[in-house]
Amino acid sequence: MMNHHDFQQDPDDDDGVMESLLLHDEPSNPLQPPPNPNPNPKPDHHHPLLPSTQSPKSPTTFNSFLDPPSYAEAIFTSFDSFSSSSSNGTNHSHHHNRNTLTDELPSRSGSGSVSDYLYIFVSDPQKEQETSASLVPGAATTFYTYLITTRTDLPEFGSSTSEFAVRRRFRDVVTLSDRLAESYRGYFVPVRPDKSTVESQVMQKQEFVEQRRAAVEKYLRKLAAHPVIRRSEELRLFLEAKGRLPLQKSTDVASRMLDGAVKLPKQLFGSEVATAGELSEVVQPAKGGRDLLRIFKELKQSVTNDWGGSKPLVVEEDKEFLERKEKLVEFEQQLSGVSQQAESLVKHQQDMGETMGELGLAFVKLTKFETEEAIFDSQRTRASDMRNVATAAVKASRLYRELNTQTIKHLDKLHEYLGTMLAVNNAFADRASALLTVQTLSSELASLNSRIEKLEVASSKIFGGDKSRMRKIEELKEAIRVTENAKTCADREYERIKENNRSELERINKERHDDFLSMLRGFVVNQAGYAEKMAAVWEKLAEETTAYSKEAAEL
Amino acid sequence: MKMSTAPYDLEQQQQHQRSGVAASSQSPRSPSSSTPFLSVSVTDPVKLGNGVQAYISYRVITKTNFPEYQGPEKIVIRRYSDFVWLRDRLFEKYKGIFIPPLPEKSAVGVLKFHMFWFITAEKFRFSAEFIEMRRQALDLFVNRIASHHELQQSEDLRMFLQAEEETMERLRAQETGIFKKPSDLMQIFKDVQSKVSDVVLGKEKPVEESDPDYEKLKHYIFELENHLAEAQKHAYRLVKRHRELGQSLSDFGKAVKLLGASEGNSLGKAFSELGIKSEILSTKLQKEAHQILMNFEEPLKDYVRAVQSIKATIAERANSFRKQCQLAETVKLKEIDLKKMKGKGCIDLKSWQKLSANIMRQLKTESEQATKTFESIVRLMNEEIGRFQEQKTLDMGIAFHEFAKGQARLANDIAGAWRSLLPKLEACSAA
């Protein structure tokens, strides 16, 4: 019997006795969940082979007694799966990779109905040591690695089995994130979890590692849900490549400085012949360390943009984009407000449940007391009434806690979207920086041309030509050629990013509509369902005490 | 509790619930009937005076056919300290009877409880609320006295209900009652409890009854107060939680409405509807909070007060027992004393006999009186405790029923409001 199991967990015997008073006296034992087993995995269950993660420990034994049974979930998850299956018709592969908590894991044999799937699980954190080639000899840094298990039928994954696993550390996640940011400018690339070193000092190690594990899993799943990024080489390598992650880390500042020092004279004098490799650098935003000159020039350009009297030569002209952007900004603001209030709502629902539970417990004690000390029949009657009140309050308390667990899940969508807004802002920043590069190169070209003009005018005044000036003009013409090539590249890049922005905006607008609708529906159904259950509990108590209302009316 | 508009009816309703077993002797709706009845209302709280000396006055309306009373109706103005006077007089005169409890004197104690209410509007509402709660409690107090078969005969009650205000003021000033301050009451409790520790420390011989049933009762009463106080504390917190959740839902609704407005399309409309529903439910939560306060928390508080009143009676019984024992001791000692005096021979036999007889007669009368008083207290308490238990089962039953109804109503309202949104959401997804 499940309840005996619960009692054995109670360190405080008294409370266990208290609850037993409630439960054993009832022939039908309404506090025990019906024997309907929950077919779906528990919400915190990430991997079938893993033990389920602990729910946050509550201080009172009473609360542990009130752990929500799974039967209510069985009733309400039907709503969630209903809404997600109803949207199955649309973006097929996308939805299958939502990895929503009610998704059932496909069997290993691979059901034919699901294809192009990419499921990711993060588990088994382990401590590892790395003897670092650091200043302190023999010092070892410890870090945690996580087992990343992937299950997929996508063709680009070369693995012979549909399921494989690698070990990665958080640093690898950072690398992946950086590489994706570079390769997918303009896309709404999901934002990786924080490094949060401060928190890691404050939290218990266990808690922190678990938090990180969950965050990494969430992040990877978001990547797998993105229609473009899920097919990326970077992600594939991360998930599949055994041993060390074969992605180049962002080069550290020192070496970049060196590179920069070598390249700097070339940039200054603009005499080199542009190579394809160097052209591709134009495609990247100016990075700290190298491209010093480029940074200075782009900074100068952006100042000109902001403060200069003349408009830059190239401006953001896509009105539709600007409108959408503004709308998104407003959306983000409102969303943030709703998210805050949602958090507060959840907290107050939690408090309500707790207080109701404490009230129930107080009545349990009263019941026990009056029963034991009863001399008059009226006391026994009262004890029985109080027991009914206690039962109702305890049940209601449990319902509040379950309600809250579900509410948190639904309203979590809000937080997710706030995360998405970060990705959107990054994508818009990509666009802005690409535009800045184009503007800078335009200005550069304009200034080069005007210098040539001036020189030509000057040299034409000299009879027989001006050898030094002619040489200078040739150099400048060469610089123009290089710059024009670069500008072509930059233009292309800018257009590419613009297009990425546009397609992404369309994608998330559609998704957002569906997501929020399903969230609303889930929230409303949840609230209504639990309210109905609570009404039933209280109606029962009203019925049990109905004698008192009649008596009052009769007098 | 049916809420009817006529205040008279409401008073009647409340009285019906309060009177319990003793109600059968009254039929207040037929003032001209021959069965004796005494019906009282405490109404119309009005703030009088300024600043520090401000106080609340109440209209006390008495409808009766008791011969000693000025019938059929009399209205007087009373203030809280008048009620205290009545309680103290009854406590003194009717030892052994559980005097109905009074609500706490000032709002300060209550304010401390309410300290964490952060919204100014709440505070105002609470103070009007407090006044109303106190009025109800005072009304209950007087009616309980009026329906108690012994207490209703009290001359002090008649004074309270009938005397002119000036007379009342004079009486109040004369009061040399035991309960000048709450601290006096506390002192008595401490005396009762300190007796135990004194015995433990071996300070003095225990002058306590050795009745095991009575010991059990005392233990029961003291324990009961603790349990009830805890239940009442949580009931009060539940009221607060309803208010907080209501506020939270209201804020949530506002934020969701803003989001809906910025979205614009059908989804935006859905959000707006959600926001509106949230605000509606917020109001319902606030209402329910008030209901819980009045119909559930207050009866629990009343129960606690009643138990505290019983503790005062217990203390009184202990006093009386001690007095009885002391006087019995004194009689014995005096007899010995007088014998010694006789033996010493400093007084002639006849004078001694006269003196001795006078002294002993006086002492014996006192001793008998003390014994009678004590025995009367024991007898009355035995009667009272059974009645008390019955009354409390009834009172609590009503409170539980109202609580259940209120919660069920709230839950159904919530379910209804959310369900009504679903068709609108369906319309959105179809679009």
Interface residues (C-beta under 8 A of the other chain):
Chain A: S86 K327 E330 F331 Q334 L335 G337 V338 Q340 Q341 A342 S344 L345 K347 H348 Q349 D351 M352 T355 M356 E358 L359 A362 F363 K365 L366 F369 E373 I375 F376 S378 Q379 T381 R382 D385 M386 N388 V389 A392 A396 H513 F516 L517 L520 R521 F523 V524 V525 Q527 A528 G529 A531 E532 M534 A535 W538 E539 L541 A542 E544 T545 T546 A547 Y548 S549 E551 A552 A553 L555
Chain B: M1 K2 Q13 H16 Q17 S19 A23 K216 Y220 E223 L224 H227 L228 E230 A231 K233 H234 A235 R237 L238 R241 H242 E244 L245 S248 L249 D251 F252 K254 A255 V256 L258 L259 S262 E263 N265 L267 A270 F271 L274 I385 G386 Q389 E390 K392 T393 L394 M396 G397 I398 F400 H401 F403 A404 K405 Q407 A408 A411 N412 I414 A415 W418 R419 L421 L422 L425 C428 S429
